[in-house]
């Protein structure tokens, strides 16, 4: 099935100051977010995409003010999209909206170049609050995550317990998450445009960092972790 990519007409956004691009692979979620944002008189959806390649093309063409992006997409990853787009378009602001564990991903997306992280479990209007905050040049995090980051700064990294999963690099975590969704190494390699040998290397690193005895344990651990993210 062809990836979803929809550019909204210029007439529908011309009178509004802030143009928002949605990058989300679930059609129902994307529709709900679009309707919520369009209710605001000063915000407008200028386009939609459900995978990283088409999203990057739309960013380059439309130059939106804000990109709201999920971490898990039909092709590519939200974090890699942010890194790539920020390198080419540093003035565009990115907000991540995801179901994944904020403790694991929030600081990663900030490091990648995003200005905020919203959990899909938060109240619906949270995304509007977050968009408005990052438009003012401020970072948006939940109160619990902001406290966690501040404790890291004040007390040092060792003062806040870090889970073994948090020790994985961005790419290792992406492979781990895809394993948890039941994807075999060949499919992971195809989606990430990497060789199966490279994926095997990542799996070995994951096994070592998580202190697991075998590839079977890595897969079981990944699937259990993926279930907890839902």
Secondary structure, 3 states (H helix, E strand, C coil): CCCCEEECCHHHHCCCCEEEEEECCCHHHHHHHHHHHHCCCCEEEEEEECCHHHHHHHHHHHCCCEEEECCECCCCEHHHHHHHHHHHCCCCEEEEEECCCHHHHHHHHHHHCCCEEEECCCCCCHHHHHHHHHHCCCCECCHHHHHHHHHHHHHCHHHCCCCCHHHCCHHHHHHHHHHHCCCCHHHHHHHHCCCHHHHHHHHHHHHHHCCCCCHHHHHHHHHHHHHHCC
